[in-house]
Amino acid sequence: MAQHFLLSAASRTLSLKAIYKGGEVAAYETFCKMRWPETDGEAICPQCGCVETYKITTRRKFKCKACAHQFSVTSGTIFASRKMDFVDLLAAICIIVNAAKGVSMVQLSRDLDCQYKTAFVLAHKLREAMAQEVQTGEVLTGHVEIDGAYFGGHIRPENKKADRKDRRLKVNQTGKRRVVIALREREGRTLPFVALSEAEGVALASENVCRLATMSADEASHWDMLHAAWEVDRVNHSELYSDHGKHTNWAESYFSRLRRMVSGQHHHVSPQYLYQYANHAAWLEDSRRFDNGELAHRLVANSMGAPVSRNWKGYWQRAA
């Protein structure tokens, strides 16, 4: 019997031991090479594009010879204004890519010996970097499965049975319940969206699925509108889950990972940021066949290529 890839040594090409053994200098050089791959880590001025710079070694900064602009390797990226050491940033990336179903922020803060606030913002910045590979703007092709799953909005029942309300009624709901709609190519990409109702998936499909593609959906009546634009396979889940290739199991596999991420690791996710976790789970699902060194390399490259996060830079200062 062949060994599963995730159980093989080929899937383990990066470890925390190797990161901390390499030290701060090696981690810093890694970030430089990811920021400026075209010059193998030699600094390029972000303001004028000049390749001739001075190194200010005492502060790990650079000064452009042409315009005298001073900058660092993280200037203009999601790590702008960071205070954490580069070796700890690289370790955080390693921990996050190694966690197949996410990692709680309390655990991450303990592993890195930093505040919970620091771990919280850092993880969300990395999820923004992951979203660059998920939300690419390219339409899905081939055979696409569509499905939805609801998250949040749990109402704790009253202790006494006489005091309990019908939680199915809208008047007794919290308004925090959201649905994650997943469009997933078979053997391809996963594209998640957060909406108020699953029926909104029809409009999302019209914007993100090629008209030459074929689709699969379950028996929900709102998916009937898909037949007007695509050839759609339907499967009635009250009777069976798969019918000779007609199924939505690929989308359900994604929801399985996301549910375990939300309920098993984070326990509670704000509807305001549910899209971040949905993109995180999609990135992990689509990258499950890559070794962890490759995943960390891609995440560092995405982070150094991403602009300053307008949502997360100074997050706690704004909240205060």
C-alpha positions as CSV (number, residue, x, y, z in Angstrom):
1,M,0.0,0.0,0.0
2,A,1.4,3.4,-1.0
3,Q,2.2,5.9,1.8
4,H,0.1,9.0,1.9
5,F,2.0,12.1,0.9
6,L,1.3,13.9,4.1
7,L,2.8,11.0,6.1
8,S,6.0,11.0,4.0
9,A,9.3,12.8,4.6
10,A,8.8,14.7,1.3
11,S,6.0,16.8,3.0
12,R,8.3,18.0,5.7
13,T,10.9,20.3,4.3
14,L,10.8,23.1,6.9
15,S,10.8,23.0,10.7
16,L,10.9,25.4,13.6
17,K,14.2,23.8,14.7
18,A,15.7,24.7,11.3
19,I,14.4,28.3,11.5
20,Y,15.7,29.1,14.9
21,K,19.0,27.2,14.2
22,G,19.5,29.5,11.2
23,G,19.0,32.6,13.3
24,E,17.9,36.1,12.8
25,V,20.4,36.9,10.0
26,A,19.3,34.0,7.8
27,A,15.6,34.9,8.4
28,Y,16.3,38.5,7.4
29,E,18.1,37.4,4.2
30,T,15.1,35.2,3.4
31,F,12.7,38.2,3.6
32,C,15.1,40.2,1.4
33,K,15.1,37.5,-1.3
34,M,11.4,37.3,-1.2
35,R,10.9,41.1,-1.4
36,W,13.4,41.5,-4.3
37,P,13.7,38.2,-6.1
38,E,14.8,39.8,-9.3
39,T,18.0,41.0,-7.7
40,D,18.5,38.1,-5.4
41,G,17.8,40.1,-2.3
42,E,19.6,43.4,-3.3
43,A,17.4,46.3,-2.3
44,I,15.4,48.3,-4.9
45,C,14.1,51.7,-3.9
46,P,10.2,51.5,-3.7
47,Q,9.9,55.2,-4.5
48,C,12.0,55.6,-7.6
49,G,13.0,52.1,-8.6
50,C,16.7,52.7,-8.4
51,V,18.8,49.6,-7.8
52,E,21.8,51.5,-6.2
53,T,21.3,51.8,-2.5
54,Y,23.4,52.2,0.7
55,K,23.0,49.8,3.6
56,I,22.4,51.3,7.0
57,T,23.4,48.2,8.9
58,T,22.8,49.6,12.4
59,R,19.1,49.9,11.7
60,R,18.6,47.3,9.0
61,K,17.6,50.0,6.5
62,F,18.5,51.2,3.1
63,K,19.0,54.6,1.5
64,C,18.5,55.2,-2.2
65,K,21.5,56.8,-4.0
66,A,19.2,58.6,-6.4
67,C,16.4,60.1,-4.3
68,A,17.8,59.6,-0.8
69,H,14.7,57.8,0.3
70,Q,15.2,55.6,3.4
71,F,13.3,52.3,3.6
72,S,13.4,48.8,5.1
73,V,12.7,45.4,3.7
74,T,9.2,45.5,5.1
75,S,8.3,49.1,4.0
76,G,5.1,49.2,2.0
77,T,4.2,45.5,2.8
78,I,1.8,44.0,5.2
79,F,4.7,43.8,7.7
80,A,5.2,47.5,7.6
81,S,5.9,49.0,11.1
82,R,6.5,45.5,12.5
83,K,8.4,45.1,15.8
84,M,8.8,41.4,15.9
85,D,12.1,39.8,14.9
86,F,12.3,38.3,11.5
87,V,13.1,34.8,12.9
88,D,9.8,35.0,14.9
89,L,7.9,36.2,11.8
90,L,9.2,33.2,9.9
91,A,8.4,30.9,12.8
92,A,4.8,32.2,12.9
93,I,4.5,31.5,9.1
94,C,5.8,28.0,9.7
95,I,3.3,27.3,12.5
96,I,0.4,28.6,10.5
97,V,1.2,26.6,7.3
98,N,1.8,23.5,9.4
99,A,-1.7,23.7,11.0
100,A,-4.0,21.9,8.6
101,K,-7.1,23.3,10.3
102,G,-5.8,26.5,11.6
103,V,-4.3,27.4,15.0
104,S,-5.8,29.4,17.8
105,M,-4.4,32.8,18.6
106,V,-3.9,31.9,22.2
107,Q,-1.7,29.0,21.2
108,L,0.2,31.1,18.6
109,S,0.9,33.8,21.2
110,R,2.2,31.1,23.6
111,D,4.4,29.6,20.9
112,L,5.9,32.9,19.9
113,D,5.9,34.4,23.5
114,C,4.0,37.5,22.4
115,Q,0.8,39.2,23.3
116,Y,-2.5,37.8,22.1
117,K,-3.1,41.1,20.2
118,T,0.1,40.7,18.3
119,A,-0.7,37.1,17.3
120,F,-4.2,38.0,16.3
121,V,-3.2,40.9,14.0
122,L,-0.3,38.9,12.5
123,A,-2.4,35.9,11.6
124,H,-5.0,38.1,9.9
125,K,-2.3,39.9,7.9
126,L,-1.1,36.5,6.7
127,R,-4.7,35.6,5.8
128,E,-4.8,38.7,3.6
129,A,-1.6,37.4,1.9
130,M,-3.2,34.0,1.4
131,A,-6.3,35.6,-0.2
132,Q,-4.1,36.9,-3.0
133,E,-3.9,33.3,-4.3
134,V,-7.6,32.6,-3.6
135,Q,-9.4,35.7,-4.8
136,T,-7.5,36.1,-8.1
137,G,-10.4,37.4,-10.2
138,E,-10.1,34.6,-12.7
139,V,-13.3,32.7,-13.5
140,L,-13.6,29.0,-12.7
141,T,-13.6,26.5,-15.6
142,G,-14.2,22.8,-16.1
143,H,-16.7,21.2,-13.7
144,V,-17.6,23.4,-10.8
145,E,-19.4,22.4,-7.6
146,I,-21.5,25.0,-5.7
147,D,-22.8,24.7,-2.2
148,G,-23.3,26.7,1.0
149,A,-22.8,26.2,4.7
150,Y,-24.0,28.3,7.6
151,F,-21.8,29.6,10.4
152,G,-22.3,31.5,13.6
153,G,-25.5,33.0,15.1
154,H,-25.8,30.2,17.8
155,I,-28.4,31.0,20.4
156,R,-27.9,29.4,23.7
157,P,-31.2,27.8,25.0
158,E,-32.7,28.9,28.3
159,N,-32.1,26.6,31.3
160,K,-35.8,25.9,31.9
161,K,-37.8,24.4,29.2
162,A,-40.7,26.8,29.8
163,D,-38.5,29.8,29.1
164,R,-37.1,28.4,25.8
165,K,-38.0,30.2,22.5
166,D,-38.3,28.9,19.0
167,R,-34.8,29.6,17.7
168,R,-36.0,29.1,14.1
169,L,-38.0,32.3,14.2
170,K,-36.2,35.4,12.9
171,V,-37.3,37.5,15.8
172,N,-35.4,35.2,18.2
173,Q,-32.2,35.1,16.1
174,T,-29.1,37.2,16.7
175,G,-28.5,38.4,13.1
176,K,-24.9,37.1,13.2
177,R,-25.6,34.0,11.2
178,R,-23.8,33.9,7.8
179,V,-23.4,31.5,5.0
180,V,-20.2,30.6,3.2
181,I,-20.8,29.9,-0.4
182,A,-18.1,27.8,-2.0
183,L,-17.5,27.4,-5.8
184,R,-15.0,24.7,-6.3
185,E,-13.4,23.2,-9.5
186,R,-12.9,19.5,-9.4
187,E,-9.1,19.0,-9.3
188,G,-8.8,22.8,-9.1
189,R,-9.4,26.0,-7.2
190,T,-11.8,26.8,-4.3
191,L,-13.5,30.2,-4.3
192,P,-15.4,31.1,-1.1
193,F,-17.8,34.0,-0.5
194,V,-19.7,35.1,2.6
195,A,-23.3,36.1,2.2
196,L,-26.6,36.4,4.2
197,S,-28.4,33.6,2.3
198,E,-27.4,30.7,0.2
199,A,-29.6,32.0,-2.7
200,E,-27.0,34.7,-3.3
201,G,-24.8,32.0,-4.8
202,V,-26.6,32.2,-8.1
203,A,-25.4,35.8,-8.7
204,L,-21.9,34.9,-7.5
205,A,-21.8,32.0,-10.0
206,S,-22.8,34.2,-12.9
207,E,-19.8,36.5,-12.1
208,N,-17.2,33.8,-11.3
209,V,-17.9,30.7,-13.4
210,C,-17.2,30.4,-17.1
211,R,-20.3,29.9,-19.3
212,L,-18.7,26.9,-20.9
213,A,-18.3,25.1,-17.6
214,T,-20.6,22.5,-16.2
215,M,-21.8,22.6,-12.6
216,S,-23.0,20.4,-9.7
217,A,-25.4,21.4,-7.0
218,D,-27.7,19.9,-4.4
219,E,-31.5,19.8,-4.4
220,A,-32.1,23.3,-2.9
221,S,-34.7,25.1,-5.0
222,H,-32.7,28.3,-5.4
223,W,-30.1,26.4,-7.5
224,D,-32.9,25.8,-10.1
225,M,-31.9,29.2,-11.7
226,L,-28.5,27.8,-12.6
227,H,-30.0,25.7,-15.3
228,A,-30.6,28.8,-17.4
229,A,-26.9,29.4,-17.9
230,W,-25.1,26.0,-17.3
231,E,-25.5,22.3,-17.7
232,V,-26.1,21.4,-14.0
233,D,-26.0,18.0,-12.3
234,R,-28.3,17.8,-9.2
235,V,-28.1,15.4,-6.3
236,N,-30.8,15.0,-3.7
237,H,-28.9,14.7,-0.3
238,S,-32.0,13.4,1.4
239,E,-31.7,10.2,-0.7
240,L,-28.0,9.9,-1.5
241,Y,-24.7,11.8,-1.5
242,S,-23.3,10.6,-4.8
243,D,-25.0,9.3,-7.9
244,H,-22.5,8.1,-10.6
245,G,-20.3,11.2,-10.5
246,K,-23.1,13.6,-9.6
247,H,-22.1,15.0,-6.2
248,T,-20.9,18.1,-4.4
249,N,-18.3,16.2,-2.3
250,W,-15.4,18.5,-3.2
251,A,-17.3,21.5,-1.8
252,E,-18.3,19.5,1.2
253,S,-14.6,18.6,1.8
254,Y,-13.8,22.3,1.9
255,F,-16.6,22.9,4.4
256,S,-15.4,20.0,6.5
257,R,-12.0,21.8,6.9
258,L,-13.6,25.2,7.6
259,R,-16.0,23.8,10.2
260,R,-13.2,22.1,12.1
261,M,-11.2,25.3,11.9
262,V,-14.0,27.5,13.3
263,S,-15.4,25.1,15.9
264,G,-12.3,23.1,16.8
265,Q,-9.6,25.8,16.9
266,H,-11.2,29.3,17.1
267,H,-14.5,28.3,18.8
268,H,-16.0,31.7,17.7
269,V,-15.5,33.7,14.6
270,S,-17.0,37.2,14.1
271,P,-19.2,37.5,11.0
272,Q,-17.2,40.6,10.2
273,Y,-14.1,38.5,9.6
274,L,-15.5,35.2,8.5
275,Y,-14.3,35.8,5.0
276,Q,-10.7,35.8,6.3
277,Y,-11.1,32.3,7.7
278,A,-12.9,31.1,4.6
279,N,-10.0,32.3,2.4
280,H,-7.6,30.7,4.8
281,A,-9.3,27.3,4.6
282,A,-9.5,27.6,0.8
283,W,-5.8,28.2,0.6
284,L,-5.0,25.2,2.8
285,E,-7.4,23.0,0.9
286,D,-6.0,23.9,-2.5
287,S,-2.4,23.6,-1.3
288,R,-2.8,20.3,0.6
289,R,-0.4,18.4,-1.8
290,F,2.5,20.8,-1.4
291,D,5.3,20.4,1.2
292,N,5.3,22.8,4.1
293,G,8.6,24.4,2.9
294,E,6.9,25.4,-0.4
295,L,3.8,26.7,1.5
296,A,6.0,28.9,3.7
297,H,8.0,30.1,0.7
298,R,4.8,31.1,-1.1
299,L,3.3,32.8,2.0
300,V,6.4,34.9,2.6
301,A,6.5,35.9,-1.1
302,N,2.8,36.8,-1.0
303,S,3.3,38.8,2.2
304,M,6.3,40.8,0.8
305,G,4.4,41.5,-2.4
306,A,1.2,42.6,-0.6
307,P,0.6,46.3,0.2
308,V,0.2,47.7,3.6
309,S,-3.0,46.3,5.3
310,R,-5.5,49.0,5.7
311,N,-7.7,46.8,7.8
312,W,-5.1,45.5,10.2
313,K,-2.3,48.1,10.5
314,G,-3.0,49.9,13.8
315,Y,-6.0,47.7,14.4
316,W,-5.9,47.8,18.2
317,Q,-5.0,51.5,18.3
318,R,-8.2,52.2,16.3
319,A,-10.2,49.9,18.6
320,A,-8.9,51.8,21.6
